[in-house]
Amino acid sequence: MRRYRAAWVLPIDAPPIPHGVVAVDRGAIVSVGASAGEAADDLGDVAILPGLVNAHTHLELSWMRGRVPPAGDMPSWAASLIALRRAVPAEPSDPIVHAIAEARASGTCLVGDVTNTLAPFDPLADSDLAAVLFREVLGFKANPGDVLAAAAAQIRALTPRARLRPTIAPHAPYSVSPALLAAIAERNADAPLSIHLGESAAEIEFLRDGRGPWRELLMSLGAWDPSWTPPGCGPVEYVERLGLLRPHLLAVHGVHFTDGDLSRLATARATVVTCPRSNRWTGAGAPPIERFYRSGVRVAIGTDSLASVDDLNMFREMAFVRRLAPGVAARDILRSATLSGADALGFAAELGTLTAGKRAELLAVRLSPGLADVEEYLVSGVAAGDIQWLDPDRARTPNAVDR
């Protein structure tokens, strides 16, 4: 057994503990509490907290870093991304490896990764990260059975890994037909389900009356279905009609959610995943983060992809959340970046808090001496150089093959 003493220990599901001690053994947390003078490795002026959870990213787009410029509106940005993606014969895999290492170095232990190709699976299998891999499907006029059969075959071809959980998810209401959305809802009754929702003003217009930039983009791509009828409602009501509104739903972005949308999500015990730095980059707008928290909905945090953000540092994402939502308690933001994300992705029994029996994914963050408000400090932005993973020689095989 090994014990660590620190100036602060943050269990996340309980108040911070000054001069706390965390005991670990064979890769698991044994105990968390105030120091009672027992022998321990004294880490000094650091805070120990659980590894962070990036609830929404696209690792396969890491090669686009710095190559898709910021835009004034979401459809224009997406058109630039699609054009770049179509211009290359093959997407390189090395940037995925580097992105995973970057995420890990800045304190992330679990990701919700959205992928069209499952290319991140093998790099993730070779890493210390756990992940839900959302095999994202698109198809506004495609046959739902064919689309799902192809995605399911890709998943079956993967070598099962203990901490990698692939599942099928839709992209967005404007890129996936009602029939395909309903088929995904029926197929994925119990698995986490991610969808880009309420992200742009153009999406609201599209669902209301079937017009606007998203329709124009679908037509330009040859993907428009002229038989489609706009539902004439908001995005959350739309997915509710199709069976997707449930506790396992991750509604990503929500920049244009109304109070009614948030009430529906909260009632369903779903999760809103906010990615504010990406929203600024893509022209989607500033998410109403304080309204998210006031509504009572579970809030998780993601960085989105390196095509629309400078880095995958979740501490920097929390700092941007804090900037947009000064009225939200720092403790609640930290919970969003840990336990709420783990809960939304189905890993709350293993990760997200410093709790006896959970995996010893422990961060030590360097602090200024004599710091009074450790929670506020941690949501002000922390550089990777101030972060250290503890218990590096614990007995575990992070992504061992399932037997």
N, C-alpha and C positions, 0 to 999 in steps of 0.2 A: 504494500500500500504506500501511496505517496500523498503528502499533504502540502498544499500551497497556502501561504498566508499573504494577504495583500491589503493595501490601504482601504480598498473597497471591494466588496463582492456583490454582484447584482444577480440575484436569482431570477429576476424578471416577473415572476408570479408572486413576489413578496418584496417589501421595501429593501433598498440597498443596505448592506451590512458593513459598518465601519470595522476595520481591523478583522476581516472575516477570514475563514479557513475553508478550503474545499479539499476533501479527501477523495482520491480516485484509486481504483484497483482494476487491473486487467481491462482497461478501456471503458470502465463504467464509473459514474459518480457514486460514491459511497455515502458521503454526508456533506452538508453545507451548513455553516453556522458561525457564530462569533468565536474569536480566538479565546481559548481557555488556558493558554500557556503551553500547549502541547508542542512537541517537536514538529517543525514544518520548515519547508523551504520558504524563506522570507523574501518575497519579491519586491518589497518596498512600495514606492509610489506608483502602483499600477491598479487598474480595475480589472477584475476577473468577471467575465460574462460569457454567456453561451455564444457559439458561432452564429453568424447572421444568416438570414434566409432571403435570397433574391427571388421573389415570387414570380418575376416575369423577365425573361431575356430571350434572345435569339442568338445562340452561340455560332450557328452556321453563317451568320452575316458578319462575323468579326473581320473578315477580309475587306469589308466596305468601310472600315474606320477612316474617317476623314474624306471619303469619296462621294458622299451624298450630302450636298450643302444644305444648310437650314433653308426652310421655305416659309412663305407667308400663309400657306394653307396646306392641310393634310393631303388632299388629292394630288396637288402638284408635287409634294415631296414623294408620295408613293409612286407617281409616274416616273420620277427620276430614278428611284430605286429599281423599279421593274426594268427600265431601259438598261441600267448598268448590269443587272443580273442577266439579262438576255444577251449582253454584248460579250460575255466570256464563255469560252467553250467548256470550262470546268471550274468549279469553285475550289480554291485551295483549302487544304485541311490544316496546315500549320498554324494559321491564325486562330483556329479553334483551340488548339493546344495552348497557345500563348494566353488566350483569353481566360481559359480555365485556371491557369497558373496565376494570372492577375487577380481573378476573383478570390482565389484561395488566399493569396498573400494579403489581401485587404480585408480578410475576416469572414468570408462566406463559407458555409458548410453545406448548404442545400440550395438548389436552384429549381425553378419551374421553367424549363427550357422549351420553347416553341420551335418546331423544326418541320420543314417540308420534306427533308431527305433522310433524317435520322443519322446524318453524318457525325453529329457530336457524340453518338453513343459510345463508340470505341475509345475516343479520347477521355470521355468521362469515366469509362470503365478502368482506365489506367491512372485515374486521379484519386484524390481523397474526397471529392465531392459526392454527395448524394443528389439524386435528381428525380423529378417527374419529367419525362420527356413527352410533350404533347405533340404527337404526329398530326400536324395541322393539315386539314383538307380544305380545298376550295372547289367551287363548282356551282355556277349559277344556273347552268342548264344541262349539267351532266347527269347521268343516271346514278342515283344514290347508291344502289347496290353495287355497281361497278367501282365507284369511288371508295366505298368502305371495304370492299373485298381486296382491292389493291393495297390499301393502307394496312389492313389486318395481316396480309401476307408478308409485308415488310416487317411488321412487329414479330410475327412468328419466326422469321428467319434469324432474329437476334439470339445471341447466346444469353440466357437469363443471368442477371447479376443481382446480388443481394440488395443493393441500395439504388438500383436504377429501375424505375417503374414507367415503362412506356404505355401510352394510351392514346386514343384518337380524340381530336378536338377540332371544332370549326374555327375558321379565321374570323369572320365578321358577318353581320346581317346583310351587308351589301355585296358580299362575295360568295355566299353560300345560299343555295335555294332553300325555301321553306321545307321542301320534302327531305332534303339532305340534313337540315338542322333537326327535324323531327326524328329521322333515322338515327342520328348520332345520340340524341337524347334517349331513345329506346335502347340502344346498344350499350351505352355507358351509364347504366342506372346507378352504380355505386362508386365509380372512379371519379377523381377530380376532373373537372371539365373547365377549360379555359376558353374565353372568347373575348376578342376586342369589342368593346361595347360602349356606346355613348362617347366615342373618342372625338368625333369631329362634328361641326355644324352641318357639314354636307351629309353626314349619316342621318341626322335628324330630318333634314329635308327629304332625303331619299325615302325614308320610311313613311313620311307624312303624305307625300304626293307623287313619289316615283320620279322626281326630276332632280337635276343638279349634276355636279361634277362626277359623282360616283357612277351615275347612269352613263354619262358621256365616256368615262374611262372604260366601263364594261363594253360599250359599243365599239370603241376604238380597238379593243383587244379581241373582238369577235366573240365575247362571252355573254352578250345580252340575251335575255329570254323575253321576247315581246309578249308572251302570255302571262307574265308575272303581274300581279295586282298589288299595289302598295297597301300595307295593312292599315295605314292611317292612324298609327299610334306611336308611342315612344318606344325606345329600344328595349327597356326591361319588360314592358307589357308584351312586346312582340315575342321575346324568347320565352316568356311565361306561357303564352298561348301554344307554343311548340313543345313544351315539356322540359325546357332546360333550366328553369328556375328552381333551384334545390340547394341544400346545404353545401354540396360539393362544388358549386359553381364559383369560378373566379371571373368576375366581371372586370376586365382590365381597362384601365384609363378612366372612364366615367367623367371626362372633362365636362360633358354637357348633360349630366344627369340632373333632373329636377328633384325637388323634395319628394314628389310622389314616387319617382324611380327608386330613390334611396329607401323610402319606407317599404316598398315591395321587397327589395333586397334584404333589408333588415328582418322583415317578417319571415322570409324564407331561410334566414340564417346563412345567407350567401356571403361572399367576400368581395370587396372592392380592392383592386390592386392599383395603387397610384404610382405613376412613373413621371414625376413632374419635369425633370430635366429633359426627357425625351419629348414631352408634350410641347415644351418651348421650342425645341429644335425643329419639330415637324410642322409647326404652325397650327397645332390642334388647339392651343390655348392654355390657360392656367387652370388646373383642376381646383374645384371648390373644396379644398381639403378640410377646412374647419367644418363645413356642412357635412362632409363624410362622417366625421367623428360625432358631431351632434346628433346625427340620425340614429346612432346606435348600431350601425352596420359594422361588421368586422372589417378592419382596414389592414391590408398588407402593403408591402412596398417592393417595387422592382426597379431595375435600372433601364429596362428595355435593351436594345442591341447597340453594339458599337457603331452601327450605321447612323444612330441618332443621339449618341451621348459620348462624352470624351473618355470615360473610363467605366469600369464595373465596380467601383468602390461604393459599397452600401452606406458607409459612414458619410460620404459626400452626398449621397441621395437623401439621407436623413437630414442633413444640413439644409438642403433645398426645401424639403418638407417643412422644416422649422421656419425658414424664411417666409414661406407662403402661408403658414398657419401659426402665427405667434401665440394665438390663444390656446393651442393644444398643449397639454402637459408633456414635458420631455419624456416622462415615464410611459405615456401612451404611444409616443413615436417609437421608443425602444421596443415596446411590446409588438408593434406592427412589424418591425424588422427582425423579429425573432419568433415568439410564440404564435402570433397570428398567421405568419407565413407558413410555419411548420404545420399548424392546424389545418389551414386551407389545402395544403399539399398532402395531407394524410400522414405526416411524420411527427405529430405532436407526442406520441408515446415514446419517441426516441430522442427528439431534439427540441430546441426552443426555450428551455428553461434549465436552470441548475437545480436538478431534482434527483434525489437518490434513485438509482436504477437506470437513469438515462445515459446515453453515450457521453463520454468525456471529451466533447468537442469544445474546448475551453480557450477563450481568448484572454490575453493579458495586454491591456492598453496602457501605455505610458501616460502618467498624469503629471501635472504641475504640483510641486509640493504644497501641502496645506490646502488643497482644493476643497471648497465648501459644497458645491453643487455638482456632484459627479454626473448625474443624469443630464443636466444641461450641457456640461462639457462634452459628453459623448455624442450629442446630437448637433454639435457645432462644427463637425467635420474633423476626421482623424486621418492622417496620412498613413500609408501602408508601412512606412518605416517605424511608426510608433505601435505597431501591432505584432504580437508574437503568439504563436500557437503553443499551448502547454502540453505536457505529457507526450513528447514526440516519439518515445519508444514504447508506447502502450502496445499490448499484444492484440493486434487486430489485422485483418486483411480487408481494407476498405471496400472493395468491390469484388469480393470473392464470387466465383461462379456458383450459382445455385445448384444444389444436387437434388 
